[in-house]
Amino acid sequence: MTVSIDWFAFLQVFAAALIGAVAIVTFYALGLRLLVRSGHAPVVSPAEFTDAITVITEKDLRRAEKRAAKAARKSPLTAGQKRLALVGAYGCFALCALAVVAGIYIIVAGH
């Protein structure tokens, strides 16, 4: 018995996976960038793990929140531009979610 590999189909799957991964990462990064530009910088609260290290201290968290608030005040964007950046960020995150759901649908549905 011989095994025949359809290399063109393999190349198509590889290209689709590469393009999909690049698109999702690009839209997610752009969404984060627009979120920060709109004055809504994500600040992660301290996380403690059992038998592990503390990721960030309370003091560092307060400093990060203070820096984020200061950066939001210093932004040269108008209120309308900030609102547009926020809508763009949510749009980018929605595109990421849509791409993930579409990929899962393609896997589950078969085509």
C-alpha positions as CSV (number, residue, x, y, z in Angstrom):
1,M,0.0,0.0,0.0
2,T,1.3,3.4,-0.9
3,V,0.5,6.7,0.7
4,S,0.0,9.7,-1.6
5,I,0.2,13.2,-0.2
6,D,-1.6,16.0,-1.9
7,W,1.1,18.7,-1.4
8,F,-1.0,21.5,-2.9
9,A,-3.8,20.8,-0.3
10,F,-1.1,20.8,2.4
11,L,0.2,24.1,1.2
12,Q,-3.4,25.6,1.2
13,V,-4.0,24.5,4.8
14,F,-0.6,25.9,5.8
15,A,-1.2,29.3,4.1
16,A,-4.7,29.5,5.6
17,A,-3.4,28.8,9.1
18,L,-0.6,31.3,8.7
19,I,-2.8,34.0,7.4
20,G,-5.5,33.4,10.0
21,A,-3.0,33.5,12.8
22,V,-1.3,36.7,11.6
23,A,-4.7,38.3,11.1
24,I,-5.9,37.4,14.6
25,V,-2.7,38.6,16.3
26,T,-2.7,41.8,14.2
27,F,-6.3,42.7,15.1
28,Y,-5.8,41.9,18.7
29,A,-2.6,44.1,18.9
30,L,-4.4,46.9,17.1
31,G,-7.3,46.6,19.4
32,L,-5.1,46.9,22.5
33,R,-3.3,49.9,20.9
34,L,-6.6,51.6,20.2
35,L,-7.8,50.8,23.7
36,V,-4.8,52.5,25.2
37,R,-5.1,55.5,22.9
38,S,-8.8,55.9,23.9
39,G,-7.6,56.3,27.6
40,H,-8.8,52.9,28.8
41,A,-5.4,51.2,29.5
42,P,-5.9,47.7,30.8
43,V,-4.4,47.4,34.3
44,V,-4.1,43.8,35.7
45,S,-4.7,43.4,39.4
46,P,-2.3,41.4,41.5
47,A,-2.6,37.6,41.1
48,E,-1.4,35.3,43.7
49,F,-0.8,31.6,43.0
50,T,-0.5,28.8,45.5
51,D,3.1,28.0,46.2
52,A,4.1,30.6,43.5
53,I,5.1,34.2,43.3
54,T,3.0,37.4,43.4
55,V,2.9,38.8,39.9
56,I,2.5,42.4,41.0
57,T,2.4,44.1,44.4
58,E,-0.4,46.4,45.5
59,K,2.0,49.3,45.5
60,D,3.0,48.5,41.9
61,L,-0.7,48.2,40.9
62,R,-1.4,51.7,42.4
63,R,1.6,53.1,40.5
64,A,0.4,51.5,37.2
65,E,-3.1,52.9,37.7
66,K,-1.7,56.3,38.5
67,R,0.5,56.2,35.3
68,A,-2.5,55.1,33.2
69,A,-4.7,57.9,34.6
70,K,-1.9,60.5,33.9
71,A,-1.4,59.2,30.4
72,A,-5.2,59.4,29.8
73,R,-5.2,63.1,31.0
74,K,-2.2,63.9,28.8
75,S,-3.7,62.5,25.6
76,P,-3.7,65.0,22.7
77,L,-6.9,63.4,21.3
78,T,-10.3,65.0,21.5
79,A,-13.2,63.3,23.2
80,G,-14.6,62.3,19.8
81,Q,-11.2,60.8,18.7
82,K,-11.0,58.9,21.9
83,R,-14.6,57.6,21.4
84,L,-13.7,56.6,17.8
85,A,-10.5,54.8,19.1
86,L,-12.6,52.9,21.7
87,V,-15.1,51.9,19.0
88,G,-12.2,50.8,16.8
89,A,-10.8,48.7,19.6
90,Y,-14.0,47.0,20.2
91,G,-14.4,46.4,16.5
92,C,-10.9,44.8,16.4
93,F,-11.7,42.5,19.3
94,A,-15.0,41.6,17.6
95,L,-13.1,40.6,14.5
96,C,-10.8,38.4,16.6
97,A,-13.8,36.7,18.2
98,L,-15.5,36.3,14.8
99,A,-12.4,34.7,13.3
100,V,-12.1,32.2,16.2
101,V,-15.8,31.3,16.0
102,A,-15.5,30.9,12.3
103,G,-12.5,28.6,12.7
104,I,-14.3,26.5,15.2
105,Y,-17.4,26.3,13.0
106,I,-15.3,25.2,10.0
107,I,-13.7,22.5,12.2
108,V,-17.0,21.3,13.7
109,A,-19.2,21.6,10.5
110,G,-16.6,20.0,8.3
111,H,-16.4,22.7,5.6
